[in-house]
Amino acid sequence: MAELVKVKMLRAVGGYAVNDEREVSQADAKRLEARGIVRVLKGKAAAAPENKMDAAPANKAAPKQAAK
């Protein structure tokens, strides 16, 4: 059985925004956290990079500036 992770999410219920805590599988937690839907409270889900610049591959060269 998959290990469960506790997550916190904001969801709409009857026209109101409700903070909700629930347990989901690690795979679902990773997928939802990468999309910015949930925040992992407890467990071992790998966190998505906070900054999109951190998500760029390390071997990708920086864009070259045009010579004047």
A tleap script that builds the chain and sets N, CA, C and O, in Angstrom:
source leaprc.protein.ff14SB
mol = sequence {
  NMET ALA GLU LEU VAL LYS VAL LYS MET LEU
  ARG ALA VAL GLY GLY TYR ALA VAL ASN ASP
  GLU ARG GLU VAL SER GLN ALA ASP ALA LYS
  ARG LEU GLU ALA ARG GLY ILE VAL ARG VAL
  LEU LYS GLY LYS ALA ALA ALA ALA PRO GLU
  ASN LYS MET ASP ALA ALA PRO ALA ASN LYS
  ALA ALA PRO LYS GLN ALA ALA CLYS
}
set mol.1.N position { 0.837 -1.180 0.000 }
set mol.1.CA position { 0.000 0.000 0.000 }
set mol.1.C position { 0.884 1.246 0.000 }
set mol.1.O position { 1.930 1.273 0.649 }
set mol.2.N position { 0.459 2.269 -0.727 }
set mol.2.CA position { 1.248 3.499 -0.836 }
set mol.2.C position { 1.252 4.256 0.486 }
set mol.2.O position { 0.260 4.285 1.216 }
set mol.3.N position { 2.396 4.866 0.769 }
set mol.3.CA position { 2.520 5.649 1.996 }
set mol.3.C position { 1.754 6.964 1.826 }
set mol.3.O position { 1.843 7.614 0.784 }
set mol.4.N position { 1.007 7.342 2.855 }
set mol.4.CA position { 0.201 8.557 2.787 }
set mol.4.C position { 0.965 9.747 3.354 }
set mol.4.O position { 1.790 9.609 4.257 }
set mol.5.N position { 0.666 10.924 2.797 }
set mol.5.CA position { 1.305 12.174 3.191 }
set mol.5.C position { 0.197 13.160 3.542 }
set mol.5.O position { -0.811 13.234 2.839 }
set mol.6.N position { 0.375 13.921 4.627 }
set mol.6.CA position { -0.627 14.909 5.017 }
set mol.6.C position { -0.363 16.205 4.249 }
set mol.6.O position { 0.757 16.717 4.260 }
set mol.7.N position { -1.395 16.735 3.580 }
set mol.7.CA position { -1.267 17.966 2.800 }
set mol.7.C position { -2.342 18.962 3.217 }
set mol.7.O position { -3.367 18.593 3.790 }
set mol.8.N position { -2.085 20.230 2.915 }
set mol.8.CA position { -3.046 21.295 3.182 }
set mol.8.C position { -3.400 21.928 1.848 }
set mol.8.O position { -2.515 22.211 1.040 }
set mol.9.N position { -4.690 22.153 1.609 }
set mol.9.CA position { -5.114 22.748 0.347 }
set mol.9.C position { -6.234 23.742 0.592 }
set mol.9.O position { -6.939 23.674 1.599 }
set mol.10.N position { -6.386 24.662 -0.341 }
set mol.10.CA position { -7.486 25.611 -0.325 }
set mol.10.C position { -8.444 25.164 -1.413 }
set mol.10.O position { -8.050 25.050 -2.573 }
set mol.11.N position { -9.699 24.908 -1.056 }
set mol.11.CA position { -10.649 24.450 -2.064 }
set mol.11.C position { -11.965 25.185 -1.913 }
set mol.11.O position { -12.261 25.735 -0.853 }
set mol.12.N position { -12.748 25.192 -2.967 }
set mol.12.CA position { -14.030 25.891 -2.978 }
set mol.12.C position { -15.136 24.938 -2.556 }
set mol.12.O position { -15.256 23.833 -3.085 }
set mol.13.N position { -15.946 25.381 -1.591 }
set mol.13.CA position { -17.087 24.594 -1.129 }
set mol.13.C position { -18.287 25.531 -1.045 }
set mol.13.O position { -18.325 26.422 -0.196 }
set mol.14.N position { -19.254 25.334 -1.914 }
set mol.14.CA position { -20.477 26.136 -1.873 }
set mol.14.C position { -20.233 27.627 -2.002 }
set mol.14.O position { -20.920 28.421 -1.360 }
set mol.15.N position { -19.269 28.022 -2.817 }
set mol.15.CA position { -18.991 29.435 -3.019 }
set mol.15.C position { -18.040 30.039 -2.002 }
set mol.15.O position { -17.736 31.229 -2.078 }
set mol.16.N position { -17.565 29.251 -1.056 }
set mol.16.CA position { -16.628 29.738 -0.047 }
set mol.16.C position { -15.288 29.036 -0.219 }
set mol.16.O position { -15.232 27.890 -0.666 }
set mol.17.N position { -14.211 29.726 0.139 }
set mol.17.CA position { -12.885 29.110 0.131 }
set mol.17.C position { -12.658 28.467 1.493 }
set mol.17.O position { -12.827 29.115 2.526 }
set mol.18.N position { -12.278 27.197 1.493 }
set mol.18.CA position { -12.119 26.442 2.731 }
set mol.18.C position { -10.725 25.832 2.773 }
set mol.18.O position { -10.290 25.194 1.814 }
set mol.19.N position { -10.019 26.033 3.897 }
set mol.19.CA position { -8.743 25.344 4.109 }
set mol.19.C position { -9.058 23.915 4.499 }
set mol.19.O position { -9.912 23.669 5.350 }
set mol.20.N position { -8.375 22.983 3.883 }
set mol.20.CA position { -8.663 21.575 4.102 }
set mol.20.C position { -7.352 20.821 4.271 }
set mol.20.O position { -6.405 21.039 3.516 }
set mol.21.N position { -7.297 19.946 5.250 }
set mol.21.CA position { -6.151 19.053 5.419 }
set mol.21.C position { -6.629 17.642 5.143 }
set mol.21.O position { -7.675 17.221 5.636 }
set mol.22.N position { -5.852 16.911 4.348 }
set mol.22.CA position { -6.201 15.516 4.061 }
set mol.22.C position { -4.942 14.729 3.775 }
set mol.22.O position { -3.864 15.297 3.597 }
set mol.23.N position { -5.084 13.433 3.733 }
set mol.23.CA position { -3.955 12.555 3.442 }
set mol.23.C position { -4.105 12.016 2.027 }
set mol.23.O position { -5.157 11.501 1.650 }
set mol.24.N position { -3.033 12.145 1.253 }
set mol.24.CA position { -3.011 11.634 -0.116 }
set mol.24.C position { -1.736 10.814 -0.287 }
set mol.24.O position { -0.844 10.860 0.560 }
set mol.25.N position { -1.654 10.073 -1.373 }
set mol.25.CA position { -0.454 9.275 -1.627 }
set mol.25.C position { 0.716 10.193 -1.966 }
set mol.25.O position { 0.520 11.353 -2.330 }
set mol.26.N position { 1.929 9.667 -1.846 }
set mol.26.CA position { 3.119 10.462 -2.150 }
set mol.26.C position { 3.114 10.933 -3.598 }
set mol.26.O position { 3.480 12.074 -3.878 }
set mol.27.N position { 2.705 10.072 -4.514 }
set mol.27.CA position { 2.689 10.435 -5.929 }
set mol.27.C position { 1.719 11.586 -6.177 }
set mol.27.O position { 2.039 12.526 -6.904 }
set mol.28.N position { 0.534 11.512 -5.574 }
set mol.28.CA position { -0.435 12.598 -5.728 }
set mol.28.C position { 0.079 13.881 -5.090 }
set mol.28.O position { -0.120 14.967 -5.634 }
set mol.29.N position { 0.738 13.766 -3.942 }
set mol.29.CA position { 1.262 14.952 -3.261 }
set mol.29.C position { 2.317 15.644 -4.121 }
set mol.29.O position { 2.328 16.871 -4.216 }
set mol.30.N position { 3.204 14.870 -4.748 }
set mol.30.CA position { 4.231 15.454 -5.614 }
set mol.30.C position { 3.582 16.171 -6.792 }
set mol.30.O position { 3.949 17.298 -7.125 }
set mol.31.N position { 2.616 15.505 -7.418 }
set mol.31.CA position { 1.954 16.068 -8.595 }
set mol.31.C position { 1.203 17.349 -8.235 }
set mol.31.O position { 1.311 18.350 -8.944 }
set mol.32.N position { 0.448 17.324 -7.145 }
set mol.32.CA position { -0.339 18.486 -6.745 }
set mol.32.C position { 0.543 19.630 -6.256 }
set mol.32.O position { 0.231 20.797 -6.493 }
set mol.33.N position { 1.641 19.307 -5.576 }
set mol.33.CA position { 2.539 20.352 -5.090 }
set mol.33.C position { 3.253 21.032 -6.255 }
set mol.33.O position { 3.476 22.242 -6.224 }
set mol.34.N position { 3.611 20.267 -7.276 }
set mol.34.CA position { 4.266 20.847 -8.445 }
set mol.34.C position { 3.338 21.825 -9.159 }
set mol.34.O position { 3.803 22.801 -9.748 }
set mol.35.N position { 2.047 21.574 -9.111 }
set mol.35.CA position { 1.063 22.465 -9.724 }
set mol.35.C position { 0.670 23.605 -8.796 }
set mol.35.O position { -0.091 24.487 -9.193 }
set mol.36.N position { 1.174 23.601 -7.569 }
set mol.36.CA position { 0.877 24.685 -6.636 }
set mol.36.C position { -0.474 24.567 -5.967 }
set mol.36.O position { -0.992 25.561 -5.457 }
set mol.37.N position { -1.064 23.375 -5.953 }
set mol.37.CA position { -2.399 23.190 -5.395 }
set mol.37.C position { -2.342 22.895 -3.907 }
set mol.37.O position { -3.206 23.348 -3.156 }
set mol.38.N position { -1.351 22.152 -3.473 }
set mol.38.CA position { -1.274 21.767 -2.062 }
set mol.38.C position { 0.085 22.135 -1.485 }
set mol.38.O position { 1.032 22.439 -2.211 }
set mol.39.N position { 0.153 22.099 -0.159 }
set mol.39.CA position { 1.408 22.266 0.566 }
set mol.39.C position { 1.542 21.048 1.459 }
set mol.39.O position { 0.625 20.726 2.215 }
set mol.40.N position { 2.672 20.370 1.378 }
set mol.40.CA position { 2.882 19.154 2.156 }
set mol.40.C position { 3.212 19.538 3.590 }
set mol.40.O position { 4.136 20.313 3.834 }
set mol.41.N position { 2.450 18.991 4.544 }
set mol.41.CA position { 2.670 19.275 5.955 }
set mol.41.C position { 3.576 18.236 6.588 }
set mol.41.O position { 4.534 18.586 7.278 }
set mol.42.N position { 3.280 16.948 6.359 }
set mol.42.CA position { 4.063 15.864 6.952 }
set mol.42.C position { 4.257 14.782 5.915 }
set mol.42.O position { 3.344 14.471 5.149 }
set mol.43.N position { 5.444 14.213 5.891 }
set mol.43.CA position { 5.700 13.114 4.969 }
set mol.43.C position { 6.950 13.364 4.159 }
set mol.43.O position { 7.681 14.325 4.398 }
set mol.44.N position { 7.193 12.480 3.186 }
set mol.44.CA position { 8.423 12.526 2.416 }
set mol.44.C position { 8.195 12.864 0.956 }
set mol.44.O position { 8.946 12.379 0.110 }
set mol.45.N position { 7.212 13.658 0.619 }
set mol.45.CA position { 7.006 14.028 -0.781 }
set mol.45.C position { 8.098 15.010 -1.181 }
set mol.45.O position { 8.386 15.955 -0.447 }
set mol.46.N position { 8.702 14.792 -2.332 }
set mol.46.CA position { 9.771 15.681 -2.788 }
set mol.46.C position { 9.164 17.024 -3.159 }
set mol.46.O position { 8.218 17.091 -3.945 }
set mol.47.N position { 9.704 18.077 -2.600 }
set mol.47.CA position { 9.163 19.416 -2.837 }
set mol.47.C position { 9.570 19.919 -4.215 }
set mol.47.O position { 10.680 19.661 -4.681 }
set mol.48.N position { 8.674 20.627 -4.851 }
set mol.48.CA position { 8.978 21.268 -6.122 }
set mol.48.C position { 9.871 22.475 -5.839 }
set mol.48.O position { 9.806 23.035 -4.744 }
set mol.49.N position { 10.693 22.883 -6.787 }
set mol.49.CA position { 11.542 24.050 -6.557 }
set mol.49.C position { 10.694 25.285 -6.265 }
set mol.49.O position { 9.685 25.515 -6.931 }
set mol.50.N position { 11.094 26.075 -5.281 }
set mol.50.CA position { 10.351 27.282 -4.911 }
set mol.50.C position { 10.408 28.310 -6.038 }
set mol.50.O position { 9.416 28.972 -6.344 }
set mol.51.N position { 11.579 28.429 -6.645 }
set mol.51.CA position { 11.786 29.443 -7.659 }
set mol.51.C position { 11.882 28.748 -9.012 }
set mol.51.O position { 12.564 27.731 -9.136 }
set mol.52.N position { 11.216 29.277 -10.015 }
set mol.52.CA position { 11.258 28.636 -11.327 }
set mol.52.C position { 12.670 28.675 -11.919 }
set mol.52.O position { 13.006 27.842 -12.761 }
set mol.53.N position { 13.490 29.624 -11.493 }
set mol.53.CA position { 14.870 29.678 -11.976 }
set mol.53.C position { 15.646 28.460 -11.479 }
set mol.53.O position { 16.554 27.986 -12.163 }
set mol.54.N position { 15.300 27.952 -10.302 }
set mol.54.CA position { 15.969 26.771 -9.767 }
set mol.54.C position { 15.620 25.519 -10.563 }
set mol.54.O position { 16.354 24.531 -10.524 }
set mol.55.N position { 14.501 25.558 -11.287 }
set mol.55.CA position { 14.048 24.389 -12.022 }
set mol.55.C position { 14.806 24.205 -13.342 }
set mol.55.O position { 14.720 23.143 -13.958 }
set mol.56.N position { 15.545 25.225 -13.781 }
set mol.56.CA position { 16.282 25.135 -15.040 }
set mol.56.C position { 17.417 24.126 -14.897 }
set mol.56.O position { 18.043 24.051 -13.840 }
set mol.57.N position { 17.690 23.356 -15.936 }
set mol.57.CA position { 18.783 22.389 -15.862 }
set mol.57.C position { 20.128 23.095 -15.675 }
set mol.57.O position { 20.348 24.181 -16.212 }
set mol.58.N position { 21.008 22.476 -14.918 }
set mol.58.CA position { 22.300 23.089 -14.600 }
set mol.58.C position { 23.211 23.150 -15.823 }
set mol.58.O position { 24.060 24.037 -15.913 }
set mol.59.N position { 23.047 22.223 -16.765 }
set mol.59.CA position { 23.954 22.182 -17.917 }
set mol.59.C position { 23.526 23.132 -19.037 }
set mol.59.O position { 24.230 23.249 -20.040 }
set mol.60.N position { 22.401 23.802 -18.888 }
set mol.60.CA position { 21.924 24.712 -19.926 }
set mol.60.C position { 22.708 26.022 -19.833 }
set mol.60.O position { 22.774 26.637 -18.768 }
set mol.61.N position { 23.293 26.437 -20.934 }
set mol.61.CA position { 24.108 27.651 -20.940 }
set mol.61.C position { 23.215 28.886 -20.866 }
set mol.61.O position { 22.082 28.879 -21.349 }
set mol.62.N position { 23.736 29.933 -20.260 }
set mol.62.CA position { 23.006 31.198 -20.176 }
set mol.62.C position { 22.941 31.817 -21.571 }
set mol.62.O position { 23.851 31.615 -22.376 }
set mol.63.N position { 21.881 32.566 -21.867 }
set mol.63.CA position { 21.794 33.193 -23.195 }
set mol.63.C position { 22.947 34.184 -23.405 }
set mol.63.O position { 23.326 34.920 -22.494 }
set mol.64.N position { 23.479 34.183 -24.596 }
set mol.64.CA position { 24.608 35.070 -24.891 }
set mol.64.C position { 24.080 36.464 -25.203 }
set mol.64.O position { 23.060 36.622 -25.873 }
set mol.65.N position { 24.788 37.467 -24.707 }
set mol.65.CA position { 24.387 38.846 -24.978 }
set mol.65.C position { 24.904 39.246 -26.353 }
set mol.65.O position { 25.975 38.815 -26.782 }
set mol.66.N position { 24.131 40.070 -27.029 }
set mol.66.CA position { 24.526 40.518 -28.366 }
set mol.66.C position { 25.709 41.471 -28.260 }
set mol.66.O position { 25.729 42.359 -27.407 }
set mol.67.N position { 26.687 41.281 -29.126 }
set mol.67.CA position { 27.858 42.164 -29.137 }
set mol.67.C position { 27.490 43.463 -29.831 }
set mol.67.O position { 26.778 43.467 -30.835 }
set mol.68.N position { 27.990 44.576 -29.278 }
set mol.68.CA position { 27.688 45.888 -29.886 }
set mol.68.C position { 28.770 46.299 -30.843 }
set mol.68.O position { 28.688 47.369 -31.445 }
savepdb mol mol.pdb
quit
